[in-house]
Amino acid sequence: MVIRVLALALLAGCYDPGIEDCQFRCGAGMDCPDGTHCMGGFCRTTTSGQCPAAGGDANDACIGAPASPPNCSTRFALEGNACAVLCALTSGGDERDFGQATQACNNGGWQLGILDTPGKLSAIMTSQGLWIGATRIGTPGAWMWLDGTPIDSNAWVGATPPLTGSSCASYEGSLKRLNNSTNCGDSDKYLCTFPKRP
């Protein structure tokens, strides 16, 4: 029965397999991803039924997070009880270079995004490129997250990048992978994550 209902919903075009009803909380500075609307504190793909009561499992990792840094909006729950927020997505949205993005996240009690698992890489709902907290440390250096965790070679678009050239990496939203083809001084959108890791 459930399979038939899902099949009918797919055929009717009212189901987006990327965003589930009640998957994200909204309000208090948290916006909803495209294709959903805020209703009763939850991002909804439909207007029928109810979401779990407050304290349910939808986006719980973001409930205890501090206020989003300035110019940051949509929050996403990440595995491992973490939260991410997208920044500078609006037109003229105060894009920043790698160092400025790092500072903007740190000032708000967050950190430039650490997406150290395949689940975290795939959870970010954007097709845009974003600065994230991945950098090449040392000369020549190894690719690491800003907390010192090595970056898995499978996280990259194509092969692991060379240990020379650009020392900053960005998140390629359309591919759900990392890329190091952007100059660290270029202005771009960025992603902050919480909790801050040492």
N, C-alpha and C positions, 0 to 999 in steps of 0.2 A: 504494500500500500504506500509506504513512504517513498519508494523508488518511483512509483507512478506519479505521485504529487510533485516530486522533484523534476521528473521528466516534463510534466506539464508546465511547471514554472519556467524551466529552461526554454521550452518552445514559445512560451508567451513573452519571453524577454524580460521578466521581472526579477530574475535572480542573477546576481553578480557573484561568481564563485570566489572573487578576491576579497570581498567585504561581507561579513556576516551581520545579520540584524543583531543589535545589542552588543557587538564586539567591542565598541569603544564608548567611553564616557565622554560627555561634553558639558559645556557651561563652565563658568569660573575660569575663563581664559583658554579653554580647550575647545577647538573647533572640530567639525566632522570632516572626514574625507569626502571628496567629490562623489556624488551619487547617493549620499545619505543626508539626513536632516536631524537636527537636535530635537528630541521630544522626551520630556520627563527625565532629563539628565543622561540619556543614552543616544548614540548615533543610530538612527533607524533607517532601514531600507524599506519599511512598510509602516502603515499607520495602525495596523491591527495587532492585537495581543499586547502582552506586557513583558517587560524585561525583568530580570531577577531583581530582588530588593537590593537597596544599597548594601554594600558589603559582599555582594555576589562576586563572581569571578571576572566580569567584564572590565578590562583595563585596570584591575586593582593595583598593579605596580605603579601606576601614575597617581593614585590618590594621595599617597604620602610624599610625593615629590614637591619641591618648593615651586613657587610661581615661575612660570616660563620666563626666560630672559627676554628683554625687550625685542620686539619684532619677530617673535616666535609664536607659532600657533598650534597646528595639529599635533596631538600627542599620540603615541603608539605604545602599547604594552609590548615588552620584549620578554623572551624567555629568561629565566634566571632572576625573576622579580626585578626587572629593570624597566626603565621608561625612556622613550626618545621623543624629541620635539623638533619639528621642522622650522627653520628660520629663514627670513628674508625671501619668502615665496611670492610676495605681491609685487606688482609692477613698481619699479623704483624702490624696492624693498630693502635698502640698506645692506647690499651685499658687501662682503668683507674678504680680505685675503686670508691665507691660512693662519698667520699669527694673530690677526684681529679677530677671526672667528674663534680661535682658541681662547683668547682673552674674554670675549663676549660670553662664552659658555661658562668659563670659570667665575666670572663676576656674579653670575646668578646662582652659584652653588651647583652647577652642572659641569660637564666636561665635553670637549669636542668628541663627537660620537665614536664609541667603541662598539663595533659590530663583529665580535670575535667568534661567531658560530654561523653555520649556514641558516639556522632558524632566524637569527637576528638580521642577517643580510636580506632574507626574503620578506621580513615583516614590514619593511619601510614602504609605505604606499605612495610612491612618487615615481615618475619616469624621468625626473630631472637629475642633473649632476649636483652633488653636494660635497662640500668639504667635510671630511670625517677625521678622526684622530689617528691617522696612520701616517707614519713617517719613517724615513731611512735615518738610522742613528749611527754616527761615526763616519769616518772617511777611509776607505769605503765602508759602508755600514750595512747592517742587516735591517730588513723591514720589520718594524715593530708597531704595536699600538702605543699610544702615549703613556700607558701604564707599564710598559716594558714587556708585555706579552707578545711573543712572536706571532706574525701573521701567517696563517695557513696558506700554502701555495695554491690551494683550490679556490681561494677567495678572489683571485685576480681574473681580469678579462685576459684570456690567452695565458701565456706563461708568466711565471714570477718575473717582475721587471728587473732590469740590471741594477747593480749596486752603485751605479754612477748616474749622472743626469739629475732630473727633478727629485727632490727629497721629500715631497709631499704627495699624498694620494687622495683621490676623490672617490666618492661612491657614484657609480653609474646606475641610476635608478631603473632605466629600461632593461638593463642586463642583470641587475641584482648582484653586481660584482664590483671590485675595486679597480682603479685605473691610475697610473701615475703620469699621464701625458699632460697634466695641467701644471703650469708654472706656479710656484708657491706665492708669488706676488700678485697673481690674478685675483680679481674680485669675483666671488661666487656665493651662492646660497650655501647654507651649512646645516648640520645636524648636531644637536646636543643630546647627551645621554645622562641618566641619573640611575643609581647613585654614582657619585664620583669615586673612581678607584685610584688607589695610591700610585 
